[in-house]
Amino acid sequence: MSAETVYKKYANRRIYDTAASRYVTLGDLADRVRRGGHVKVLDAKTNEDVTAYILTQILMEEAKNRNILLPAPLLHSIIRYGDNLLIEFFDKYLQHIIHNYLAYKRTMDEQFQQWIEMGMGLSEMTRRGFDPLNPFGTVFKDSDEDAE
């Protein structure tokens, strides 16, 4: 579900899904993004791309509900250093970092699942030489080598 769906934002704060011909909520947009979809939101009057504003609004609503989005020191830095430095950081690095983290997490989850299916618990993996802090994995020692 990576196809981009175009929405129109009207002055009365309503958002119209042009593909489904219906009005949607910010929650509907958030759900679409969570499912892997891409959204593009255009101002209905000016045709200006307001996607970043709407996505930020979704984040702010969710932060309000959970009472936190980003740590206060980071928010202070964002305000202090302004747009220039942060836009470059977000554009060049943050998305890449998150993507790599998710790929690493998925790989580790799959590896742990394989170990569990083999019937090997964490204590057994550690005893056999697994180092969970080594991101490149560890070759298990042979039982015969332990005896020597």
C-alpha positions as CSV (number, residue, x, y, z in Angstrom):
1,M,0.0,0.0,0.0
2,S,2.5,2.6,-1.1
3,A,0.4,4.4,-3.6
4,E,-0.1,8.1,-2.8
5,T,-3.6,9.3,-2.1
6,V,-4.5,12.9,-2.6
7,Y,-6.6,14.7,-0.1
8,K,-8.1,18.3,-0.2
9,K,-8.1,20.4,2.9
10,Y,-10.8,23.0,3.1
11,A,-10.9,26.2,5.1
12,N,-13.4,24.7,7.5
13,R,-10.6,22.2,8.5
14,R,-12.4,19.3,6.8
15,I,-10.3,16.9,4.7
16,Y,-11.7,15.3,1.6
17,D,-10.4,12.0,0.2
18,T,-10.5,12.5,-3.6
19,A,-10.1,8.7,-4.3
20,A,-13.0,7.6,-2.1
21,S,-15.1,10.7,-2.5
22,R,-15.7,11.2,1.2
23,Y,-14.6,13.4,4.1
24,V,-12.0,11.9,6.5
25,T,-10.6,12.7,9.9
26,L,-7.0,13.1,11.0
27,G,-7.3,9.7,12.5
28,D,-8.2,8.2,9.2
29,L,-5.1,9.8,7.6
30,A,-2.9,8.5,10.5
31,D,-4.3,5.0,10.0
32,R,-3.5,5.1,6.3
33,V,0.1,6.1,7.0
34,R,0.4,3.4,9.7
35,R,-0.7,0.8,7.1
36,G,2.1,2.0,4.8
37,G,0.2,4.4,2.6
38,H,1.5,7.7,1.4
39,V,-0.8,10.8,1.6
40,K,-0.6,14.1,-0.1
41,V,-2.8,16.9,1.2
42,L,-3.5,20.0,-0.9
43,D,-5.2,23.2,0.2
44,A,-8.5,23.2,-1.7
45,K,-8.3,26.9,-2.4
46,T,-4.7,27.5,-3.3
47,N,-3.6,24.0,-4.3
48,E,-0.6,24.4,-2.0
49,D,0.9,21.2,-0.6
50,V,0.1,21.2,3.1
51,T,1.0,17.6,3.8
52,A,3.8,18.3,6.3
53,Y,1.5,20.6,8.2
54,I,-1.3,18.0,8.4
55,L,1.1,15.2,9.4
56,T,2.6,17.5,12.1
57,Q,-1.0,18.2,13.3
58,I,-1.6,14.4,13.6
59,L,1.6,14.1,15.6
60,M,0.6,17.0,17.9
61,E,-2.9,15.5,18.5
62,E,-1.4,12.1,19.4
63,A,1.2,13.9,21.7
64,K,-1.6,15.7,23.4
65,N,-3.4,12.5,24.1
66,R,-0.3,10.8,25.5
67,N,1.1,14.0,27.0
68,I,4.5,13.6,25.3
69,L,5.9,13.5,21.8
70,L,9.6,14.5,22.1
71,P,11.7,15.0,25.1
72,A,11.7,18.6,26.4
73,P,15.5,19.1,25.9
74,L,15.1,18.2,22.2
75,L,12.2,20.6,21.8
76,H,14.3,23.3,23.4
77,S,17.0,22.6,20.8
78,I,14.5,22.7,18.0
79,I,13.3,26.1,19.0
80,R,16.8,27.4,19.8
81,Y,18.4,26.4,16.5
82,G,15.4,26.9,14.3
83,D,14.7,25.5,10.9
84,N,18.0,25.6,9.0
85,L,19.9,23.1,11.1
86,L,17.0,20.8,11.9
87,I,15.6,20.6,8.4
88,E,18.9,19.4,7.1
89,F,19.1,16.8,9.9
90,F,15.6,15.5,9.4
91,D,15.9,15.4,5.6
92,K,19.3,13.8,5.5
93,Y,19.6,11.6,8.6
94,L,16.6,11.0,10.8
95,Q,14.5,9.1,8.2
96,H,17.5,7.0,7.3
97,I,18.2,6.2,11.0
98,I,14.6,5.2,11.7
99,H,14.6,3.0,8.6
100,N,17.8,1.3,9.6
101,Y,16.6,0.8,13.2
102,L,13.4,-0.8,12.0
103,A,15.3,-3.1,9.6
104,Y,17.7,-4.1,12.4
105,K,14.8,-4.7,14.8
106,R,13.0,-6.9,12.3
107,T,16.2,-8.9,11.7
108,M,16.8,-9.5,15.4
109,D,13.1,-10.4,16.0
110,E,13.3,-13.0,13.2
111,Q,16.6,-14.4,14.6
112,F,15.2,-14.7,18.1
113,Q,12.1,-16.4,16.7
114,Q,14.3,-18.9,15.0
115,W,16.2,-19.6,18.2
116,I,13.0,-20.0,20.1
117,E,11.7,-22.4,17.5
118,M,14.9,-24.4,17.9
119,G,14.2,-24.6,21.6
120,M,17.1,-22.6,22.6
121,G,16.5,-20.0,25.4
122,L,18.5,-16.9,26.0
123,S,20.5,-18.5,28.9
124,E,21.5,-21.3,26.5
125,M,22.4,-18.8,23.8
126,T,24.6,-16.9,26.3
127,R,26.2,-20.1,27.6
128,R,27.1,-21.0,24.0
129,G,28.7,-17.7,23.2
130,F,25.9,-15.4,22.0
131,D,26.6,-11.8,22.7
132,P,23.3,-9.8,22.4
133,L,25.3,-6.5,22.2
134,N,27.2,-7.6,19.2
135,P,25.2,-6.2,16.2
136,F,27.1,-8.5,13.8
137,G,26.1,-11.7,15.5
138,T,28.3,-14.4,17.2
139,V,29.3,-17.8,16.0
140,F,28.3,-20.3,18.7
141,K,31.1,-22.4,20.2
142,D,30.9,-26.2,19.6
143,S,30.1,-28.2,22.7
144,D,33.3,-30.2,22.0
145,E,35.4,-27.1,22.3
146,D,34.0,-26.3,25.7
147,A,35.2,-29.7,27.0
148,E,38.8,-29.1,25.9
